[in-house]
């Protein structure tokens, strides 16, 4: 992929801290290495997992105020995790959002999880901005929609799909933590895949100013599926990498 040189921040390390830096050729491409993926467990663990997931769904109605960070004062589902409530969730990536997302921006949040970054983007982009968050997992979708409604946010649209370099149905592995589900041929859910280059049309889905991609190893496919949009619109990118091989590929792809 061809691009003229710009300064960039590139980090590859554990989930909560950078370990080394390098430079690539598109402005503010932020890469972040995360923890290893986890897969299916035994039958007893599967029963417990389903019970925990059911309890989390039941707990969606119980919200508390966030105590710090960029979302301080907003309401959040109490069972979604203490780091969200404390305002300390993934501080490095949160700071990247605060540096890169401006009022009126169009943000594509690929890998919505429970909606934290979508809500951060919503607050930063303001009433004139738009946020599109992509998430295929039903439990996470329920969390995202609750966080949108309980805080009265009107500039976020939830797209219930996974992002890849080909469209159609696919299997998704949800027998993991809420933040580590991924596309997998042996997955337990059937989900819809969407290609961003097919979606972004400049009107209904406008050109992005900022794109975050964190989909547990699916970043390569997501980038391949938006190569035209990156070349045409040159958005700021925050890309989480999950392993050295993927990290090297993403660096090469974006140069």
ABEGO torsion letter per residue (X at the ends): XBBBBBBBBBBBBBAABBABBBBBABBGBBBBBBBBBBBBBBAAAAAAAAAAAAAAAAAAABBBBBABEAABGBBBBAAAEAAAAAGABGAAAAAAAAAABBBGBBBBBBGAEAGAAAAAAAAAAEAABBBBBBBABAAAAAAAAAAAAAAGBAABBBBBBBBBABBEBBBBBABBBAAABBBBAABABBBBBBBAAAABAGBABBBBABBBBBAGGAAAAAAAAAAAAAAAAGBBBBBBBBEAAAAAAAAAAAX
